[in-house]
Amino acid sequence: MKTALVIGAGPAGLMAAEQLARAGLHVTVAEAKPSVGRKFLMAGKSGLNLTKAEPFDTFLPHYFEAAGRLSPILEAFDGDAVQDWARGLGQEVFTGSSGRVFPKVMKASPLLRAWLARLAELGVDIRTRWRWSGWDNGFHFDTPSGPETQTPDVTILALGGASWARLGSDGAWTELFKTKGLPLAPFKPANMGLEVDWSPHMAKHFGAPLKGIVLVAGDQRVKAEALLSERGLEGGGIYAVSRTVRDGATLQIDLLPDLSADQIRARLAKPRGKASLSNHLRKALRLDPAKQALLMEFGRPLPDDLAPLLKALPIRHAGPRPMDEAISTAGGVPFTALNDDLMLKDARGVFCAGEMLDWEAPTGGYLITGCLATGRWAGQAAGRFA
């Protein structure tokens, strides 16, 4: 029987292992951590957004410059296919008002357990605490029982990016790529918060949400929430514009997107009496304390005409939070190093999948779908190759 090795037991690696087993290969999955799917399970803590229910022509551009290369891969395993796959594992799904698709149980563990049971039935052998350590005349591992070497017919690398090292994505595999002289694109944080050196007066607002705002960066205008944290600005709205900001665009926030500048001026022109500016902003504009604090942080000294500032408050920040805190990363194995089957051009029989590939996408189901789709594609191609 032909043999296959999968290094990495996240969604891309497990999907690749399933395809290889269905192709009749004996599959060994090597995972450095004590258990599998750790980042997958962490994603489940916020509901496990599996995919996005939207037309493919709308879905695909969310993969930015990698969209062309990923198009056939995603078309072969699109949002509808992801939902069918989850149902096949006994997990009913639902689509929220924004089009995001979640398991009805709103967590990842039941799906992962069902998936692992399926893989066991297919004969997939999962080895945990196996850390890849070398790549010469076979694949070498440090394991609890000592050094091990695998010499498979085909290999799939699904090693993740370089964020959340404690969950397994530490980017250490890049050093092994360098020993082979294989090309790599530098890692960059994606879907990350922004670092802000707050003034002391902001401390009492840490943890407060900024609701009903529009974030503006470059050509992007995103209506979403953000969160004031001790370390800076976080949350879905910030993640949505983080790529544009990371690449050099300035960030502004429209604190009152439902009002025009003239409407703001008209409301502020009403008699203020003895009310403080804070109370006047609260009563005239319904500007909550968190938004007022942000206005004071970035708008002082306040101009006489507050309307332009409230519609386009410039945000001073120190750039992205550290890469290990990012939800995902850009960079990794460039598509130019791979053939159409995701096999390394300079390492025959070795395929790559998942977040270790040089692509990025926003949160909202695109990340997990991309990992599942590339794992499936590489697994099927490796099965054919074997």
N, C-alpha and C positions, 0 to 999 in steps of 0.2 A: 504493500500500500504506500502511495506517495504521502509525504509528510509536509506539514506546514507549521510555521512558527509565527505567532502574532505577539509582538512586544507592545504592551500597553493594553489595559483592560477598561478603558472608558467606552463610551458609546460607539466610536469609530472602530476600535479594536474588537469589541464584542460582535458588532455587525459583520465585520470582515471574517471573524471566526465562524460565524453561522453560515456564511456563504461558502467558505472553504469546506466545512463539514458536509454541507448539502452536495458539494461537488465530489464527495467520496474520499477526501483526504483525512488523514489522522492529524488533528489539530492540537497543538500545545500553545496555550496563552501564558505569557510570562508577565507578571505584574510586580513592580517594585514595592508597592505598599502592602500592608497586611490584609487588605480587602479590596474588592474591585469597585469601580464606578463611583469613586468618592466625590468627584466634582459633580457628577450626575445627581447623586443623592443630595448634595448641597443645593443644587438648582431646584430640587424638589421641595426645599423648605419654603420657597416662595411660590409654590404651586406647580412647578414643572411645566413651563410653557414649551410644549413640544414643537409647535409649528405655527404658521399663520395661514388662516383660510382666506386666500385672495387669489385673483387670477395670476397665472404664471408670469405674464408680462409686467405685472405690478410687483410680483415677488422677486424676480431675478435681479433688478437693479440694486437691491439692497446689499448685493455682494460687490458693489463698486467695480474696480478695475479687473477683478477676478471673474466677473459675471460671464464673460465670453467663454472662458475656459471651463467654468463650472456648469454652464448651461445644459449640456447633454447629461451631465451627472445628476443634476437636480431635476431635470425633466424626467429622468428614469425613476426617480424616487422623490416625488414632489410632496406638497402638503397633504394632498388626499391620500397618498400612499403611506405617509407617516401615520395618519389617523387609522388606516386599515391595519397597519402593523400593530399599533397599540391595541386595537380591538381584538386582533388575533392572539394577543397575550392576555386576553380576558379583562382589559382595561377600557371601559367605556369613556368616551371623551365628550367634551362640550366646547362650544365656541362662544367666547365672550363678546361683548358689544364692540370691542375694538378689532375683532377677528382673530384674536389670540386663542389658541387651542390648548386645553388642559385636560388631564385625566379628571374624571368626576371626583375621585378621592383626594385630589389636590396634593398628591405627594408621589415621590418616585419609588419608594421601597417596594410596593406591591408589584409594579411593573418589572423592576429589576429582579425580584425573586422569581417571577414567572419566566423571565428571559433566561436566567441562569438554569432553571429547571429544564427548559427546552434545550439549552446547550449541552447539559449533562446527558439528556436522552440521545443527542446526536453524537455523543462520545467525545466532546471537547474536554480536554484536560487543562484545568486552570491551576497554575503554580503561582502562589503569592510569595512575597518577600524574595523575589528573583529580580535582582538589579543588573541590568545590562552593563557589562564592564569592558568588553573588548570585541573586536570585529576583525579577526584574522584567522583564516582556515576554520571558519565556523563562528558562531555567536557565543560569546562567553558571558557567564553570569556569576555573580556572588550570591550564594543562597544560604539558608540556615544550615544546610548539611555540607557546605563547602563549595568550591568552584564546580560549575557545570558547563558543558559545552553542547550546543545543539548544531547539527548540520542538516537542516531541512532542505527539501526540494524547492520550496518557495517561502519567502518571509514577507510579512507585512509589518511595517513600523507605524504605530499609532501612539506616539509618545507625548502628544499634547504640546501646548505652547510654553510660555514662561511666566504664567501667573498662578497664584495660589499654590506655591511649592508644597505646602503641608498636605495638599490633596493629591500631589503627584506630578503636577505640571511645573517642573523646575528648570526645564531647558537644558539639563545637564548633557543630554544626548548630542548637543551641538559639538561638544569636544570630540566625540567619536566620529562625527562627520568630518571634522577638520583633519583628523588623522588620515582620512581617505582622500583629502583634497576636494571634497564635494562642496558645491556652492551653497551659500546660505545668505538669506536676506536678514539684516539686523532686526531683532525684535523691537516692537514698539507697543506701548500699552493701548488697549482699545476698550471702550465701554468703561471708562474710569472716571473717578471724581477729580475735582480740581483743588489744588492746595491753596489755601488762603491764610494769610497771617492776620488774624482778626484783631481788632482793637478790644480792650478789656470789656467795653460795654456790650459786646455781642454775646458774652458767655451765657447770660440768662436766656438766650434764644436758641441755644444749641438743642437740636432735636426737633425744632419747629419746622413744619412744612411750609413751603411757598406754593400756594394753590392758585390756579387760574391765571398763571403767568404765561408769557410767550418768550422763549429764549431765541435770540437772534445771533447767528454766527455765519459770516459770509453770506451765501445765498439761502441759508437755512432759516426758517421760522418755525419753531416747534412749540405748540401749546401743550404743556405738560407740567408736572410738579417737580420741584427740587426740594432738597433738604439741607437745612443749615446744620452743619456738624462741627465739632471742635476742630476737625482737621481741614474743613473747607466746605465745598459745595458738592453734594452727591445726589443720587436719585435718577429716575428714568429720564427726566428732561435733560439733565446734564450729560448722561450717557449718550443721548441721542445726538448731541452736538459735539461730543468729545473728540471725534475724529477731526472735524473741521477746526476746532480750537487747537488741538494737538499740532495740526499742520500749519498753524500760524494765524488763523483768523481771530479777530477780537470778539469778545463776548459782550453782549448787551442783554438786558432784561426789560421787557415791557411789563410793568407792574399792573397796568390797567388796560389790557387789550380790548376790552369791550367798550371803552370810552375813547373818543377822539381827543386830540389836544385841545380843541376848542370847547368840547364838553367839560373837560377837566378845568379849564380856565373859568368857565361859567359857574361851575360849582364852587370853586375856591373863591370866587368874587363875592359870594354871599356874605352878609355881615358876620363877623367872627365874634364880636363882643369881647368878653373877657376870657374866652376859651384859649387854651394853649394851642400851639401849632399842632401838637400831637392829637389833641381832641378834635381840632378843626379837620385834620386829615381823616380822622376816624369817622366823624359825622358826615362830612361832605363827600368823601370818596370811599368810605368803608374800607379804609386802608388799615389792615390789621397790624399788631405790634411787630411781627417778624418782617413784614414789608417795610414798615417805617424804619426799623433798625437798619435794614439793608440800604435804604435811601440815605440815612445819616452816615453810614459807613463809607459809601462810595460817592455821595453827592455833595458833601460839605466842602467849602462853604456854599450853602444853598443859594441859588439865584432867586431873584424876585419872581421870575416866571418858572414855576416848577413843572409845568406841563411837559416840555421837551425831555426833562430828566426822568419823569415818571414813565414816559413812553419809550425811553432808550437809555436806561441806567447803565453806564459803563462799569464792567466788573473787572477789578484789578485782582489778578491771581498770580501764583508762582508756578503755573504749569500743572501737568498731570500729577496725581498722587503716584507713589512708587509702583513700578510695574507689577510687583507681586500682589498688590491690592486690586489690580484691574480684573474685571470679569473675564476678559479675554485678551489676546494679543494679536497684532499683525506681525508679519515676518515669519521666518522659518525656511522651509524648502521651497525655492522658487519653481514655478511651473515650467520654466525653461530647462530645469534639470530632469524633467519627467517626460515620458512619452504619453500618448493619449490614454493609456491604461493606468497611469499613475505609477509606472515602474521607473526607477532611477535609470537614466541612460548609461551611467557609469558603474552600475552594480546590477548585473543581470539577475533577474529573479527576485529582486528586492523592491517592494512597493511601499508607498507612503499614503497615509490617510489622516483625516481629522484636522485638528487645530495646529499640528506641526507643519502643515502646508501654509504657504504665504497667501492667506486670504483673511479678510475680516468682514464682519457683519454686525449690525446693531442687535441689541436684545429684542425679544419679541417673537422668538421661535426660530429665527434664522440660524442661530449658532448651532443648536442641536440638530436641526434638519441638515445643515451642511456637514456635520460630523457623521451622521447616520448615512447620508447619501454617498459621501466619499468612501466610507468604510465598505459599504455595499459594492460600489463600483470596483474598488481595489480587490476586494475579496473574490468577486466573480472573475475579474481579469486574471488574478493569480491562479484561480482554479483552472481556467482555460490554459494558462501557461504551463502548469504542472502536467 
